[in-house]
C-alpha cells in the first residue's frame, strides 16, 4: 500500500498536538472519531447526494434555455422567441434557486453559521406583457439563480467524488474481507476476486493474500474517518456559492430598497408636517381666533361700545357670557396644543423608551401590561419609531381585536431592539398591502427594521417589531 | 334701517357661529352661513348679499377653494363684495383676488376679528365698494418686491405711505397714524404717483389700483 491520505497526516498532526495539550487533543480526537457517526455529517452527505441529480437537471435546463435564447436574440430573426427563452431562463433560475435554498435549509439546518438565510427580494412584476417580460429580464435574483445552477456543476462533481470515494469506498473497504472471502469461494484462489475501487490518481492496490485483504479495512476506516471532512469541504464551497448568489442582496438591490425607504421617510415627514399644520389650523388656531373675537366683543360691551351698547347691566351680563366662552375656548385650545405636541414628540420619551411605553400602556383603552428590558438606550429615532409603533398597535388592539387584555414587551441587547404587542382578542390580523400594519412595516423598514404578525383565527395576536438599536 | 346683508363661508363651526354672532351684534344682517365654496355660490345666488366673508381654505381640498369661489362671486355678482378671511397671508392669493379689480375686495387675517370695531368697519367699507387689505398682506406684497422699490426709487417713508394707501386708508388716517400733517401726506402721495408715473387721484380705489399697478410693475 503506497497511498498516504492527507487525513492520516492530519491524524498524525493531531497526535503531535496531543503531547502538548492533552485536553485539547482529546477533544480533537473525539471530534475526529465521532464525525462519521455525527448526524450533521450524514445530513451533509445526503445534501450533496441529493444535489447531484438536481444540479445536472438544472444545469442542462439553464444551459439549453440560456444558450438557445441568446443565440436566437443574436440572430435577430428569432428575437421574440429568444427573449421568451431568456425570460424562461430567469424564471427557471428563480425556481431552481428556491429549490436549492429549500434543500440547503432543510438538510443543512442552519446552513449558514454567519446568519439566517435571507431570501432575495420577491419578484416585482411590471404592468402589461412587455412590463412583465422586462421585469423578468431584469430580475437579478433570477439571473443569479441561473448562474448558481451553472457554477454548481463542479460542486456536484466534487460531491460525487467526496461521497462516492470516501463514504461508499470506505464502507466497501471496511467490509472487504467478507467480499474477498465470498469471491474466493465462488471463483477459486489466485484470482483477483473483488475489484478495488481506486479513484486516487496514482498507485494501485494489489491483493494477493488474506493478509493483504485484512489490511484493506484499515484503509476503509481511514477513509470513513476522513469522509465527513471531505464532504464538509465541498459543502463549504457550496455555501460560499449560496452566500454569493442565492441570498443576500447585491448593492444594486440594496440601493433600490434604500431609495424606496428614503422616499417613504420623506413622504412620512411631509405627511406629518401637513397633518400638524392641519391640526393647528383647524384646531388650536381656530379656537384662539374665536377666543380673541369673544374677548374683543366682551371688551366692547364693557366699554359701552358697539352700535347700541350703553355699558348697562345687559351688556355686562353679555360680556360675562363672552368671557366664559373665551375661557372655555382657551382651555380647549390648550388641551389641543398639548395633544398635538405629544403627537409630535411624547415628552415621556425624554426619560427613555421604557418610561414612555409605561405611560402609553397606562393610557391604553384596553388594559395593558408592560415588560421592559432596555439596558442600553437606542438612538432617539429608534425610540420614537418604537414608541409610535406601540401606540398604533395598542390603538389597533382597542379598535379591532375585541381583546380584554394587552401586553407590551420591549427587550434590547447590544445591537437590536424587539418590541412586541400581544392581545387576547379575536386574531385574524393580516399584513395586507395598503393596510395599517403594512404602513407600520414600511415605516420600520426605513431604519432596516422588520415587522411580523402572528394572528391565528381566535387569537392571540402577536405583532413583533425588530429594530436596530441605532438608526 | 338694516345693515349690509352678509353671507359667511367658513368651515370651522366655532368661527362660523362666532362671526355670525359678532356681525349680527354689530348691526350686519347675516343672511346665511355656509361651510364650503359650492354652498357659498348657492347662498350668494339666493340671497344676493352686499358682502361675503370667505375663508380661503375649505373642504373638500382644503387649499384655495374659498378663493376660487370668491373670484367667481366677484365675476358673476358685481353687486356682492368679497372679504377674504384667512389665517395666513398668501400674497399670490391676494394678487389673484385683486386681479379683477380692488373695488369691493378685502383680504384680512382672521386675527383681526379681535378688534371688533376695526373689523366691522373694514367689512362695512368693503360692502360699500371700498377696499380693505391687511397690513400684513401689504407689507408682504411690498416687502417681497425689493427690486420694485429700488427701481422706482421710493423712500422708506413713501413706502410706508404706500402700504397704508393699499390698506384703503385715507390721507387723514395716514397722517394720524404717522403723526404728520395731512399736507405732508399729500406731498408723499403726489411724490409716489409721480415716481410711478400715475396721475393723482382722490378716490381710495384708484389709490389701491395705483399700489397694484406698482406691485405688478415690479
Interface residues (C-beta under 8 A of the other chain):
Chain A: X278 X281 X282 X285 X286 X287 X289 X290 X292 X293 X294 X295 X296 X297 X299 X300 X305 X306 X307 X308 X329
Chain B: X11 X12 X14 X15 X18 X19 X21 X22 X25 X26 X27 X57 X62 X87 X110 X111 X113 X114 X115 X116 X117 X119
